[in-house]
């Protein structure tokens, strides 16, 4: 079982989201609304709900887990038995409905406290609403949505207690695999590109990973993470 075999380390992921295109993640109670805007915090400023990031991370994690599960049967890999349980990893981190709670805690992502958002303005976008299942125009088909511009950044993160660095690596790769904030319910896609803490690449969003308060060395740069992953999982 994941997490057994010694004292657990506190792993923390800290991110700064800087969407490169306008975006909107709907707030509660806006389903079916003809005029909707982004989720707002107690100060009336847009934020990214932790549930949105958690869902994005889980989808990305599941795709990676499926790929590694298939790869684990290759004759030239040495994935041991405890590294073949990718689905157990997913249940450990994200839980299973009615069976067990997830151990991964994902924070909401807010604008930094020192940001002056007094001049915050939203861009309006209009669209025709299509019924998802029927594929026809909905009643009240004209929808207006307020989009958050690209000049704002959002700070958040997540945490997990674990003894296994392969779980840490897979979750880190899952975050780096998130390309958009928006979903099928959102007009604004909110494109994301990532850098790790020591990277100087073109990515505008930044991710830092720490273990018990110290930088997790394999994740200081994308090249280091790829090399660590390759050597750990696929080298003889």
N, C-alpha and C positions, 0 to 999 in steps of 0.2 A: 504494500500500500504506500502511496506517495506520502512522504513526510516522516516515515519511520526510519529508525537507525541512527539516532543521535540528536543533539540539540538543534532546533530549527533556527534558521537565520531570518531576520526581518529584511525582506527585499522591498525596495521602494522604487517606483518609477515616477519621475517628475517630468511633465511636459509643458511646453509653451506652444499653443496652437496658433498659427498665423495662416488662416485660410487665404488662398490665392484667388478665389472667385467668390462673389456674393453668395450668401447661404441663409438658410432658415431651418431651424429645428423646432417643430411646433411645441407649444406648451400644453399643459393639461387642459382638457375641456374644449379643445379647438377642433376636434374631429367633426368634419362636415360643415365647418363654418365657411360662409361665403367671403368673409373678410378675416384674415388671420395674420398673426405676426409671430416672431420668434418667442421662445420661452424667455421670460424675464425674471430676474432675481428680486429680492426685497427692495432693492434700490431703483427698480425700474430699468435696469440695464440687461442686455441680452447675456445669456450664459449657455454653456453646453451641458445638459444634464448628464450625470454619471451613468444613467441607464442607457443613454445614446452611445457613449464611448464603450460601455461594457458590451452592448450588443455588437458593435463594430469589431471589438477585439475578439469576442467569441466566434463570430463568423470567420474572421481571418485565422484564428487559432484552429478552428475545425478544418479549414482547407489545408493548412500546414500539417495537422495531425494525420489527415487522410493520406497526404502525399508521403509522409514518413512511414506510415503504416504499410503502404504498398512497397516502399523502398526496403523495409526491414527484411523482406524475404529474398533479397538479392544475394547470391552466393558470395560476392566480394565485399560484403559488409560484415561487421562484427557486432551488430547491435545485440546486446545481451537481453535476457528475458525481461528484466525490469524496465528496459527501454522500448519494449514493444507495446506497452500498455498506454498508448497515446490517448485512447478514449477514457481510461481511468484518470489520466491527467486532466482532461476536460471536465469530468464530473467533480474531481477534487477542487478545481479552481472555480468553476461556474455553478456547480450543484446540479441536482436533478429534481424536477418538480415532484413534490410529495415524498421524496426519498431522503435527500440530504441537502443541507444548505451549502452554497459555495463558500470557499475560503478567501476568495479574491475580493477586496474592497476597492471600489472605484469611486473617486470623488467627483463632484461637480467641478466644471472648469469655469472660472470667473475672470472677468477683467481685473487686472492688477488694481489694488486699492488706491495707488497714487495716480491713476489715470483720470484726467479730467474729461468726463463724458457729457459735459453740459451742452456741447454742440452735436450730440449724437443725432444722426438722422438716418432714416431707413429709405431704401429705394423701393418703389412700388413695382410690382410685376402682376400682370393679368394672364389668366390662362383659362382653358376650357377643361372642366373636370370630367374625367372618364370613369365609369364604373369598373372597378378592378376585375370582377368576375365575368360580367356580361360584355364588357368591351364597348359599351354604348355611352352616349352623353348622359350625365346625371341630371336629375331635376335640380334647378338652381345651379346651372352648369357654369356660370361665370364666377370665377374665384379670383380675388385680389389677395396678394400676399406681400408682406413687408420683408425685405431682405436686408441682412446685415452686411455692411461694406467690408472691404479688405483692409481697412486702416486699423482695425482693432485686433488685439491678441488676447488669448485666454489661457489662464494658468490652472493646471490641475494635476492629477496623478492617481496612482493606485498603489496598493500594498498587499503583501502576501507573506506568510510564514511558511518556509519550506527548507528542506535539506538538499534538494536536488537542483543542480545547476542546469540540467537539461530542461527542466520546467521553466526556469528563469530565461533561458535562451529562446525557447519557443514562444513565450509570452512577449519577449522583446521583439522578435521577428514579426509576431502578429501585429504589434502596434505599428511597426515600420511598414507593414503591408496595408495599412488603412490609407486609401487614396482620396476619400471624400467624406465629409461630415454628413451630407444630405443622404436621404433615402428615397424610396418610392413616394413617400408622402410629402417630400420637400421640393419646392421649385429650385431653391438655391443649392447647388451641389457642394460648394465649399471645398474646392480641391486642396489636398494636402500633399506636401513633399517634406521629407524628413532628413535631419542630420542628427547624429549622435554627438555627445559632449565635445569630442575633440575633432570633429569633422569640420572642414571648411568648404563643403560642397554647396550646390545651389539651393538645397532645401531650405525652406523658410520656417518650418516647425522644428523644434528641438526637443530631444529626449535624453534624459540622464537617468542612469540606473545605479543604485547604491545597494550594498549588502551590509547590514549592521552599521550603517552610517558612512561606510567607505565606498569609493567608486568601485563598481564591479568591473574588473579589468577587461574581460572580453568585450564589454560593450562601450568602451571609450571611443571607438570608431567603427564604422561599418565594415572596413576591411579586417579589423581585428576580430569582430564578431563572426564574420564569414569564415575566417581561418580557424578560429576556435571551434566553430560548429563542425567544419569539415574534419578537422583532426580528431575531435571527440567522438563523432558519430560514424565516420566512414573510413578512417584509416586503420590499417591492420596494426 
